[in-house]
Amino acid sequence: MEYLTSEETAQKWNISARRVTTLCRAGRIDGAIQKSGVWLIPDYAKKPAGMKRGRKADRVVAVNSDLHI
């Protein structure tokens, strides 16, 4: 089995190396291991589904219909 660094994986998936590191820490990349501070990702690993940018996707906006301005 061959491993890629977070930088190599980031280029492969077209995302930032920082995002790959965050996904590794969260346990969202199967088989990722950390050796001497470097994340190693199996070359067969798939990009996690459901990646949304920012936190706006998690927010719910409440509208008060009784509010008159």
C-alpha positions in Angstrom: 0.0 0.0 0.0 1.3 3.4 -0.9 0.7 6.6 1.1 0.4 10.3 0.0 1.1 13.3 2.1 -1.7 15.8 2.9 -0.2 18.2 0.3 -0.3 15.5 -2.4 -3.8 14.5 -1.4 -4.9 18.2 -1.5 -3.7 18.5 -5.1 -5.4 15.3 -6.1 -8.7 16.3 -4.6 -8.4 20.0 -5.5 -8.7 21.3 -1.9 -6.3 22.9 0.5 -3.7 20.9 2.5 -5.1 22.5 5.7 -8.6 21.1 4.8 -7.1 17.6 4.3 -5.4 17.9 7.7 -8.7 18.9 9.3 -10.5 15.9 7.7 -7.7 13.6 9.0 -8.1 15.0 12.6 -11.8 14.5 12.4 -11.4 10.9 11.3 -13.2 11.5 8.0 -10.5 9.9 5.9 -10.3 6.1 6.2 -6.8 4.7 6.8 -5.1 8.1 7.4 -2.3 7.9 10.0 0.0 10.4 11.6 3.7 9.8 11.7 6.1 12.3 13.3 3.5 15.1 12.8 2.9 14.3 9.1 -0.5 12.9 7.9 -0.2 10.0 5.5 -3.3 9.1 3.5 -3.7 5.9 1.6 -3.6 6.4 -2.2 -6.9 4.6 -2.5 -8.7 6.9 0.0 -11.8 8.7 -1.4 -12.6 12.4 -0.8 -15.3 12.5 1.9 -18.8 13.3 0.6 -20.9 16.3 1.8 -18.1 18.8 2.1 -19.6 22.3 2.3 -17.6 25.5 2.6 -18.2 27.8 5.5 -20.7 27.5 8.3 -23.6 29.2 6.6 -25.0 25.8 5.5 -25.5 25.0 9.1 -27.4 28.1 10.1 -31.1 28.5 10.2 -32.6 31.9 9.8 -35.8 32.6 11.7 -38.2 35.1 10.3 -40.7 36.8 12.6 -43.7 37.7 10.6 -45.0 39.9 13.4 -42.1 42.3 13.2 -43.0 45.6 11.6 -40.3 48.1 10.8 
